[in-house]
């Protein structure tokens, strides 16, 4: 049994629901995507860039979250779901700030 199955709330499901309420076609960066559930759920409505330390499927790009291949000001949403555990946490947040669009 996976650890996630014991949680009282599925955080990825809550994030998916929240993003689905947003208007327009979104550009999303998922830092620590795991199995890329966000990308799978939103594939018809948004572009999701799925990053993780391990490539578990073809939707995942392996990288250090402090240095993603995204352009400056390119994303509407950045998701950190259970991924803010690295020793360079400050660098992860700086990278998220770099890729987020102003406003």
N, C-alpha and C positions, 0 to 999 in steps of 0.2 A: 504494500500500500504506500502511495506517495505521501510525502509530508503535506502537500497542498490539499489533499483530500480530507485532511483533518481540520482545516481552517473553517471558522464559522462563516466567513465571507470570502468569495473569490474576487480578489482585487482586479484581476484582468477583466472579468465580466463587468465590473462597475465602471472601469475605464472605457470599455467598449460602449457601454450604454451612454456614458457622458459625452463621448466624442460623436456618437450618432445623433445627438441632439443639436450639434453645431451645424450651422448652415454653410453651404458651398462645398466645393471640392477642396479637401485639405491636403497639405503636405505634412507628413508626420514622421518624426524620428523616434524610434523605439530603442532606447539604450538599455540593453539587458533583456532582449526579447524572448529568450528561452526558445520555445518551439514556434515563435512567430504567430501566436494566436491572434494578435491585434491585426496583423497584415491579412491573415485569412478571413477574419470577420469583416474587414473594411475594404476588401479588394475591389468591390464594385462602386465604392463611393469616394475613396481617397487613395493617395499614394503613400504607402508606409515603407520607410527605410528601416529594416530590422537589423540591429547590431547586437552581437554577443561575442563572448570569448570562445565559444564552441559552435561549429556549424552542424546543426542537427538536421537541417533540410536546405533545399535550394533557395529559400526565401531569406536565409540568414547570411549576413556579411560579417566575417570575423574581423574584429578590430578592438583597439584600446579605445574606450569611450572618451578619452581625453583628446583623441585625434581621429575624427571621422572624416570620410571623403566628401562630406557635404559642403556646399558653397555657403558663404556668409549670408545671413538674412534669408535663408531659403525655406524655413519650416514655420508652419502655423502652430504646431504643437510638438513638444518634446515630452516623452514619457520615460520616467524612471520607476519601474515597478519592481521593488525588491532588489534593485541593483546598486544602491548607494552604499556599498560595503567596501569599496576599494580603498587602498591607502592614499590614493591621489583623488579623493572625493572632490576637493576644491577644483581640480583640473576638469573633472566631469561636468561640474556646474558651469565653469567658464566656457567649456565647449558648447554646452546647451545654449548659453547666452549668445555665443558667436553665431550659431545657426538659426536662432529664432528671429523671425521678422519683428521689426519694431512695431509696438502696439499690439 
